[in-house]
Amino acid sequence: MRATKTRALPNRVTTAVDLETRLTDEHHQALKLWLRLLSCTNLVEAAIRSRLRAEFGITLARFDLMAQLERNPAGLKMSELSRRLMVSGGNITGLTDQLEKEGLVARAATPEDRRVYSVKLTPAGRTLFARMATSHERWVIGLFSALNSAERSQVYRQLAKLKLHVAAAGD
């Protein structure tokens, strides 16, 4: 489900209609911040999804799976991929099937248990992923270019503080 839609205004300017549009001045600042963070995340993710599809004909889910395998050249068990990507085993099987058909990953039974499969990038998969990762980095840098270096560092530090607090509060 996409949380952001666009609508044309009479003067032909397009604005985002997103989670923040339901807020009023009476809403607590923390709620406003939460929805602003979520809106920004959704917009960045949508831009990355669109660019991956346009430039490489690949979904973000397939890119994420390949990223996990790139970080683990010896391969990962399908159950570990499922855990890391926070999706069901069935989703991992479907993604792996597609990538395997394209020659980008190889799947093999593990020596300790023939019922358990490990997946790793093929040489073609490593080559394609390197190209995609370079583009991905360039896109993210561009999307965050509205903030100068000092502003990016400040936001990063503040979000680290928030992350620690939220993680501790979740216990």
C-alpha positions as CSV (number, residue, x, y, z in Angstrom):
1,M,0.0,0.0,0.0
2,R,1.5,3.3,-1.0
3,A,0.9,6.2,1.4
4,T,1.7,9.0,-1.0
5,K,-0.4,10.1,-3.9
6,T,-0.1,13.2,-6.0
7,R,-2.8,15.6,-7.1
8,A,-2.7,18.5,-9.6
9,L,-3.5,21.9,-8.2
10,P,-5.2,24.6,-10.3
11,N,-1.9,26.3,-11.1
12,R,-0.5,23.0,-12.4
13,V,1.9,22.6,-9.4
14,T,1.9,19.0,-8.1
15,T,2.0,18.4,-4.3
16,A,2.3,15.3,-2.3
17,V,-0.8,14.1,-0.5
18,D,0.6,11.9,2.3
19,L,0.3,11.0,5.9
20,E,0.9,14.5,7.0
21,T,-2.1,16.0,5.3
22,R,-4.4,14.8,8.0
23,L,-2.6,16.8,10.7
24,T,-3.7,20.1,12.2
25,D,-2.0,22.6,14.5
26,E,-3.6,20.9,17.5
27,H,-1.7,17.6,16.9
28,H,1.2,16.9,19.2
29,Q,4.6,17.8,17.7
30,A,5.8,14.2,18.3
31,L,3.0,12.9,16.1
32,K,3.9,15.5,13.4
33,L,7.5,14.4,13.5
34,W,6.6,10.7,13.3
35,L,4.4,11.3,10.2
36,R,7.1,13.6,8.6
37,L,9.7,10.8,9.1
38,L,7.3,8.2,7.7
39,S,6.4,10.4,4.7
40,C,10.1,11.1,3.9
41,T,10.8,7.4,4.1
42,N,7.9,6.5,1.8
43,L,9.0,9.1,-0.7
44,V,12.7,8.0,-0.7
45,E,11.6,4.4,-1.0
46,A,9.2,5.1,-3.9
47,A,12.0,7.0,-5.8
48,I,14.4,4.1,-5.3
49,R,11.8,1.5,-6.3
50,S,11.0,3.5,-9.5
51,R,14.6,4.0,-10.5
52,L,15.6,0.4,-9.9
53,R,12.7,-0.7,-12.1
54,A,13.4,1.9,-14.8
55,E,17.2,1.4,-15.0
56,F,17.6,-2.3,-14.1
57,G,14.2,-3.9,-14.5
58,I,14.4,-5.1,-10.9
59,T,12.3,-4.7,-7.8
60,L,13.5,-3.3,-4.5
61,A,12.8,-6.7,-2.8
62,R,15.1,-8.5,-5.3
63,F,17.8,-5.7,-4.9
64,D,17.6,-6.1,-1.1
65,L,18.0,-9.9,-1.3
66,M,21.0,-9.4,-3.6
67,A,22.4,-6.9,-1.1
68,Q,22.3,-9.4,1.7
69,L,24.1,-11.9,-0.5
70,E,26.7,-9.4,-1.6
71,R,27.6,-8.8,2.1
72,N,27.8,-12.6,2.6
73,P,29.8,-14.0,-0.3
74,A,29.7,-17.6,1.1
75,G,25.9,-17.5,0.9
76,L,23.0,-17.5,3.3
77,K,20.4,-20.1,4.2
78,M,17.0,-19.2,2.9
79,S,15.7,-19.0,6.5
80,E,18.4,-16.5,7.3
81,L,17.4,-14.4,4.3
82,S,13.8,-14.5,5.4
83,R,14.8,-13.3,8.9
84,R,17.1,-10.5,7.6
85,L,14.6,-9.2,5.1
86,M,11.7,-9.7,7.5
87,V,9.5,-11.6,5.0
88,S,8.1,-15.1,4.8
89,G,10.0,-18.1,3.6
90,G,7.6,-18.2,0.7
91,N,8.5,-14.7,-0.4
92,I,12.2,-15.7,-0.3
93,T,11.5,-18.8,-2.3
94,G,9.7,-16.7,-5.0
95,L,12.5,-14.1,-5.2
96,T,15.2,-16.7,-5.3
97,D,13.4,-18.7,-8.0
98,Q,13.2,-15.5,-10.2
99,L,16.9,-14.6,-9.6
100,E,18.0,-18.1,-10.2
101,K,16.2,-18.3,-13.5
102,E,18.1,-15.1,-14.5
103,G,21.4,-16.6,-13.5
104,L,22.0,-14.1,-10.8
105,V,21.9,-16.4,-7.8
106,A,22.7,-20.1,-7.2
107,R,20.9,-22.3,-4.7
108,A,22.5,-25.4,-3.2
109,A,21.6,-27.9,-0.5
110,T,23.7,-27.4,2.6
111,P,26.1,-30.2,3.5
112,E,24.8,-30.6,7.0
113,D,21.1,-30.9,6.0
114,R,20.1,-31.6,2.4
115,R,16.6,-30.1,3.1
116,V,18.1,-26.7,3.9
117,Y,19.2,-24.5,1.0
118,S,21.9,-21.9,0.8
119,V,21.8,-19.1,-1.7
120,K,24.7,-17.0,-3.1
121,L,25.3,-14.6,-5.9
122,T,26.7,-15.9,-9.2
123,P,29.5,-14.0,-10.9
124,A,26.8,-12.4,-13.1
125,G,24.8,-11.5,-10.0
126,R,27.9,-9.9,-8.4
127,T,28.6,-7.9,-11.5
128,L,25.0,-6.6,-11.8
129,F,24.7,-5.9,-8.1
130,A,27.9,-3.8,-8.2
131,R,26.4,-1.7,-11.0
132,M,23.1,-1.3,-9.1
133,A,24.8,-0.5,-5.8
134,T,26.7,2.3,-7.5
135,S,23.6,3.8,-9.0
136,H,21.7,3.3,-5.7
137,E,24.3,5.2,-3.8
138,R,24.2,8.0,-6.3
139,W,20.4,8.2,-6.1
140,V,20.4,8.3,-2.3
141,I,23.1,11.1,-2.3
142,G,20.9,13.1,-4.8
143,L,17.7,12.6,-2.8
144,F,19.4,13.9,0.4
145,S,21.2,16.8,-1.4
146,A,18.7,19.3,-0.1
147,L,20.6,19.1,3.2
148,N,24.2,20.2,3.4
149,S,26.8,18.1,5.1
150,A,26.4,19.7,8.5
151,E,22.6,19.3,8.3
152,R,22.9,15.6,7.3
153,S,25.3,15.0,10.2
154,Q,23.0,16.8,12.6
155,V,19.9,14.8,11.5
156,Y,21.9,11.6,11.6
157,R,23.0,12.3,15.2
158,Q,19.5,13.2,16.3
159,L,18.0,10.1,14.7
160,A,20.6,8.0,16.5
161,K,19.6,9.4,19.8
162,L,15.9,8.8,18.9
163,K,16.7,5.2,17.8
164,L,18.4,4.4,21.1
165,H,15.5,5.8,23.1
166,V,12.8,4.0,21.0
167,A,14.8,0.7,21.2
168,A,15.0,1.0,25.0
169,A,11.4,1.9,25.3
170,G,10.4,-1.2,23.3
171,D,11.6,-3.6,25.9
